[in-house]
Amino acid sequence: MIDIVQYKEILAEEPEEISIHMTKIGGGGFWMGTSEAEIERLCQEYDNSWYQNESPQHWVEIPDFFLGKYPITQAQWRIIAELRPIERELAPSPSRFEGDELPVEQVSWLDAKEFCARLSKISKIQYRLPTEAEWEYACRGVLRKPMTSKVSQEYWNKHYYESFHFGQTINDQTANFNTNEPYGTEKIGKFRGKTTPVGSFDSNNFQLYDMHGNVWEWCEDDYYRNYEEAPEDGSAWQQTEKQDAKVLRGGSWFNHPRYCRSSFRYVIDLDFQVDSVGFRIACSPPQISVNTYSLNIPRLF
């Protein structure tokens, strides 16, 4: 076996190649959530106690995993939607804003899980949604090399914590969001009023695109009001009984910048569909032998 750093899942080759690019997220530790001081500032500035759900800040160890470099596009969605259903039908063109390179939207958590199940069946790799801890760790992209030893919470907040992977502020040149409300020292910018093609803005240190804005992204986890007793191993936090409320991350084209922060958490029901919600896929490191490895595998057809 060899260490795979990236690969692509080829969905179609003609008339042009349509692939899902997967990239390795090296495991490591980080302080998930937001410090009490920052939460207090946010609650006061925006007169809203919602930000309390980003606490308590806690150390999480994330194992290696793979994550899609981009949100799932409409071209990718359409191919999988045409495959045989496993648990539910998928509309081939659910999105409000049409375009092959635009992120698919108006898809529910259940729809995203069906997409993963169909892709898993064909590819023999178990695709899923990222856990909430994986998503935040990947979004922050703090270090090019994993942090393998725990640092103090104070040290992390002083040297590594930032609101966005590109710094403490956000503007219309760094992400697609509702710029009618500026953040930090930024001024009101260009509000696009719709989704933009995936990869339109710079990536983070993990070579991931569109982690802030464009479309909200579903996570695997059930929603909890705070991080009390949250898993510390990066796994999905799910109740034993069925839970309808699921976690969303990243903000969207429609949302003000404070909702696009790396640690902001939102929640809607698992069957809800809206033009600001999409997803990207994740998986554990695939085991591919050296004899078959290439950037063009695994092949689906």
C-alpha positions as semicolon CSV with decimal commas, in nm:
position;residue;x (nm);y (nm);z (nm)
1;M;0,000;0,000;0,000
2;I;0,107;0,361;-0,052
3;D;0,007;0,681;0,117
4;I;-0,252;0,848;-0,102
5;V;-0,255;1,226;-0,083
6;Q;-0,533;1,291;-0,333
7;Y;-0,744;1,109;-0,587
8;K;-1,048;1,170;-0,796
9;E;-1,367;0,973;-0,829
10;I;-1,444;0,974;-1,202
11;L;-1,817;0,989;-1,264
12;A;-1,808;1,037;-1,642
13;E;-1,546;1,071;-1,917
14;E;-1,754;1,177;-2,217
15;P;-1,824;1,427;-2,356
16;E;-1,595;1,561;-2,083
17;E;-1,462;1,429;-1,757
18;I;-1,669;1,488;-1,445
19;S;-1,485;1,396;-1,125
20;I;-1,503;1,447;-0,752
21;H;-1,161;1,555;-0,626
22;M;-1,076;1,414;-0,284
23;T;-0,783;1,539;-0,077
24;K;-0,623;1,397;0,235
25;I;-0,668;1,589;0,559
26;G;-0,379;1,490;0,784
27;G;-0,495;1,411;1,135
28;G;-0,401;1,617;1,438
29;G;-0,544;1,805;1,732
30;F;-0,714;2,142;1,771
31;W;-0,925;2,342;2,011
32;M;-1,275;2,320;1,865
33;G;-1,520;2,602;1,923
34;T;-1,480;2,960;2,042
35;S;-1,328;3,109;2,355
36;E;-1,558;3,247;2,624
37;A;-1,420;3,597;2,572
38;E;-1,496;3,592;2,199
39;I;-1,843;3,448;2,257
40;E;-1,917;3,725;2,504
41;R;-1,806;3,982;2,246
42;L;-2,025;3,830;1,974
43;C;-2,329;3,806;2,201
44;Q;-2,295;4,171;2,300
45;E;-2,217;4,305;1,953
46;Y;-2,507;4,125;1,786
47;D;-2,741;4,114;2,087
48;N;-2,791;3,742;2,047
49;S;-2,703;3,453;2,279
50;W;-2,696;3,199;1,993
51;Y;-2,316;3,200;1,989
52;Q;-2,314;3,019;2,324
53;N;-2,356;2,697;2,126
54;E;-1,991;2,732;2,020
55;S;-1,879;2,652;2,374
56;P;-1,713;2,509;2,567
57;Q;-1,396;2,519;2,360
58;H;-1,248;2,168;2,380
59;W;-0,947;1,976;2,248
60;V;-1,028;1,723;1,974
61;E;-0,798;1,467;1,811
62;I;-0,884;1,414;1,443
63;P;-0,764;1,101;1,259
64;D;-0,664;1,112;0,892
65;F;-0,957;1,140;0,652
66;F;-1,037;1,253;0,300
67;L;-1,261;1,544;0,211
68;G;-1,395;1,679;-0,116
69;K;-1,194;1,979;-0,235
70;Y;-1,517;2,149;-0,339
71;P;-1,887;2,131;-0,255
72;I;-2,071;1,882;-0,477
73;T;-2,156;2,047;-0,808
74;Q;-2,475;2,020;-1,008
75;A;-2,297;1,820;-1,280
76;Q;-2,176;1,566;-1,024
77;W;-2,515;1,553;-0,855
78;R;-2,699;1,489;-1,181
79;I;-2,496;1,175;-1,259
80;I;-2,554;1,018;-0,918
81;A;-2,921;1,122;-0,917
82;E;-2,972;0,910;-1,227
83;L;-2,851;0,591;-1,056
84;R;-3,085;0,337;-0,899
85;P;-3,230;0,462;-0,567
86;I;-3,122;0,298;-0,244
87;E;-3,362;0,459;0,005
88;R;-3,510;0,759;-0,176
89;E;-3,546;0,927;-0,513
90;L;-3,326;1,222;-0,602
91;A;-3,438;1,507;-0,827
92;P;-3,179;1,543;-1,105
93;S;-3,199;1,923;-1,107
94;P;-3,307;2,051;-0,764
95;S;-3,113;2,378;-0,763
96;R;-3,254;2,729;-0,792
97;F;-2,936;2,866;-0,952
98;E;-2,851;2,658;-1,257
99;G;-2,499;2,577;-1,376
100;D;-2,282;2,266;-1,398
101;E;-2,002;2,419;-1,191
102;L;-2,230;2,578;-0,935
103;P;-2,279;2,392;-0,607
104;V;-2,592;2,183;-0,592
105;E;-2,843;2,335;-0,347
106;Q;-3,197;2,277;-0,230
107;V;-3,088;1,932;-0,113
108;S;-3,176;1,797;0,229
109;W;-2,957;1,601;0,470
110;L;-3,149;1,291;0,361
111;D;-3,075;1,373;-0,004
112;A;-2,704;1,416;0,073
113;K;-2,697;1,083;0,256
114;E;-2,865;0,913;-0,041
115;F;-2,600;1,063;-0,271
116;C;-2,327;0,920;-0,046
117;A;-2,495;0,579;-0,034
118;R;-2,525;0,553;-0,413
119;L;-2,167;0,665;-0,466
120;S;-2,045;0,420;-0,202
121;K;-2,225;0,130;-0,366
122;I;-2,067;0,195;-0,704
123;S;-1,717;0,292;-0,590
124;K;-1,678;0,042;-0,302
125;I;-1,553;0,327;-0,084
126;Q;-1,774;0,428;0,208
127;Y;-1,853;0,792;0,146
128;R;-2,032;1,000;0,406
129;L;-2,080;1,354;0,526
130;P;-1,797;1,501;0,733
131;T;-1,844;1,506;1,107
132;E;-1,881;1,848;1,262
133;A;-1,536;1,820;1,423
134;E;-1,377;1,713;1,092
135;W;-1,546;2,002;0,914
136;E;-1,419;2,269;1,154
137;Y;-1,068;2,119;1,166
138;A;-1,055;2,111;0,785
139;C;-1,203;2,458;0,750
140;R;-0,949;2,618;0,980
141;G;-0,657;2,460;0,793
142;V;-0,437;2,608;1,062
143;L;-0,118;2,416;0,986
144;R;0,022;2,252;0,676
145;K;0,158;1,984;0,909
146;P;-0,063;1,823;1,177
147;M;-0,039;1,937;1,537
148;T;0,054;1,609;1,703
149;S;0,083;1,728;2,064
150;K;-0,172;1,918;2,268
151;V;-0,114;2,288;2,328
152;S;-0,282;2,495;2,594
153;Q;-0,612;2,664;2,520
154;E;-0,454;3,003;2,591
155;Y;-0,168;2,934;2,347
156;W;-0,408;2,816;2,077
157;N;-0,630;3,123;2,103
158;K;-0,331;3,355;2,097
159;H;-0,141;3,196;1,807
160;Y;-0,385;2,991;1,598
161;Y;-0,746;3,097;1,649
162;E;-0,890;3,309;1,368
163;S;-1,248;3,369;1,260
164;F;-1,178;3,254;0,902
165;H;-0,908;3,043;0,744
166;F;-0,768;3,356;0,577
167;G;-0,767;3,574;0,890
168;Q;-0,993;3,768;1,123
169;T;-1,195;3,947;0,855
170;I;-1,381;3,855;0,537
171;N;-1,466;4,053;0,222
172;D;-1,608;4,003;-0,127
173;Q;-1,265;3,906;-0,262
174;T;-1,226;3,614;-0,025
175;A;-1,572;3,450;-0,021
176;N;-1,929;3,469;-0,152
177;F;-2,161;3,595;0,122
178;N;-2,402;3,879;0,197
179;T;-2,168;4,177;0,205
180;N;-2,442;4,423;0,303
181;E;-2,324;4,371;0,661
182;P;-1,946;4,424;0,694
183;Y;-1,738;4,226;0,943
184;G;-1,463;4,369;1,159
185;T;-1,278;4,647;0,979
186;E;-1,415;4,564;0,633
187;K;-1,653;4,786;0,437
188;I;-1,976;4,696;0,257
189;G;-1,882;4,515;-0,062
190;K;-2,036;4,355;-0,370
191;F;-2,333;4,133;-0,286
192;R;-2,366;3,875;-0,564
193;G;-2,708;3,750;-0,457
194;K;-2,650;3,394;-0,581
195;T;-2,408;3,103;-0,571
196;T;-2,075;3,120;-0,754
197;P;-1,885;2,841;-0,936
198;V;-1,695;2,622;-0,690
199;G;-1,331;2,715;-0,656
200;S;-1,385;3,083;-0,738
201;F;-1,185;3,196;-0,435
202;D;-0,850;3,097;-0,285
203;S;-0,818;2,769;-0,098
204;N;-0,699;2,716;0,258
205;N;-0,386;2,527;0,369
206;F;-0,557;2,193;0,302
207;Q;-0,636;2,297;-0,056
208;L;-1,007;2,314;0,024
209;Y;-1,230;2,568;-0,148
210;D;-1,555;2,742;-0,051
211;M;-1,537;2,658;0,317
212;H;-1,676;3,004;0,394
213;G;-1,997;3,112;0,222
214;N;-2,146;3,002;-0,113
215;V;-2,359;2,722;0,038
216;W;-2,409;2,586;0,386
217;E;-2,273;2,233;0,420
218;W;-2,443;1,944;0,596
219;C;-2,253;1,754;0,864
220;E;-2,313;1,400;0,983
221;D;-2,394;1,505;1,339
222;D;-2,714;1,560;1,530
223;Y;-2,743;1,909;1,676
224;Y;-2,670;1,977;2,044
225;R;-2,708;2,314;2,215
226;N;-2,342;2,321;2,321
227;Y;-2,031;2,105;2,334
228;E;-2,082;1,964;2,684
229;E;-1,982;1,593;2,662
230;A;-1,899;1,622;2,291
231;P;-1,674;1,349;2,143
232;E;-1,302;1,420;2,161
233;D;-1,200;1,181;1,883
234;G;-1,355;1,357;1,583
235;S;-1,644;1,113;1,550
236;A;-2,001;1,214;1,471
237;W;-2,208;1,313;1,775
238;Q;-2,535;1,127;1,734
239;Q;-2,811;1,024;1,970
240;T;-2,924;0,664;2,004
241;E;-3,276;0,767;1,905
242;K;-3,355;0,930;1,572
243;Q;-3,290;1,303;1,575
244;D;-3,433;1,533;1,308
245;A;-3,213;1,836;1,381
246;K;-2,883;1,826;1,189
247;V;-2,579;2,053;1,188
248;L;-2,492;2,299;0,912
249;R;-2,158;2,476;0,875
250;G;-1,993;2,747;0,667
251;G;-2,263;3,003;0,591
252;S;-2,380;3,086;0,239
253;W;-2,422;3,347;-0,035
254;F;-2,732;3,469;0,149
255;N;-2,584;3,507;0,496
256;H;-2,405;3,787;0,674
257;P;-2,036;3,723;0,745
258;R;-2,068;3,639;1,113
259;Y;-2,254;3,323;1,007
260;C;-1,962;3,222;0,782
261;R;-1,709;3,198;1,066
262;S;-1,515;2,872;1,105
263;S;-1,681;2,793;1,437
264;F;-2,037;2,911;1,367
265;R;-2,298;2,636;1,405
266;Y;-2,648;2,628;1,265
267;V;-2,927;2,372;1,261
268;I;-3,227;2,277;1,046
269;D;-3,435;1,962;1,005
270;L;-3,290;1,677;0,804
271;D;-3,561;1,695;0,534
272;F;-3,539;2,073;0,479
273;Q;-3,440;2,204;0,135
274;V;-3,337;2,562;0,060
275;D;-3,131;2,742;-0,204
276;S;-2,846;2,817;0,036
277;V;-2,771;2,459;0,149
278;G;-2,546;2,205;-0,021
279;F;-2,275;1,961;0,095
280;R;-1,937;1,802;0,034
281;I;-1,840;1,441;0,094
282;A;-1,583;1,269;0,315
283;C;-1,439;0,922;0,367
284;S;-1,178;0,736;0,565
285;P;-0,844;0,686;0,385
286;P;-0,914;0,439;0,101
287;Q;-0,695;0,130;0,072
288;I;-0,570;0,118;-0,286
289;S;-0,283;-0,105;-0,395
290;V;0,024;0,035;-0,567
291;N;-0,061;-0,163;-0,880
292;T;-0,390;0,019;-0,933
293;Y;-0,317;0,359;-0,787
294;S;-0,346;0,673;-0,996
295;L;-0,512;1,008;-0,965
296;N;-0,790;0,872;-1,186
297;I;-0,917;0,596;-0,958
298;P;-1,141;0,453;-0,832
299;R;-1,343;0,446;-1,152
300;L;-1,717;0,408;-1,146
301;F;-1,798;0,303;-1,499
